[in-house]
């Protein structure tokens, strides 16, 4: 049996409908979303109605998705390593005295 059009279970922004269309056609979901936004701007709202209809009609995927963390794949927080180098104590630099200039020329 052929593949079915279903909502994406792992690439959801609003309802997963556009990502499901992208998975069905085997293209990047970002490209589908960009095309959708461009169509929405130039066709005066008809893609919005089509999106609502598709969100109601297209079935959800049978795959169970697990909640994804924005830091998935990292051993720790992505900024943790770069912030470690700033935690070392260094002596503060002394500010240099600035001579006051006469600004009355303006």
GIFENMO-V16777 format. One record per helix or strand. SS is the DSSP state (A for helix, B for strand). FROM is the first residue (numbers start at 1). LEN is the number of residues. If there is no record, write none. Layout:
BEGIN
{{SS | FROM | LEN} {SS | FROM | LEN}}
END
This chain:
BEGIN
{{A | 17 | 9} {A | 29 | 14} {A | 46 | 12} {A | 80 | 5}}
END
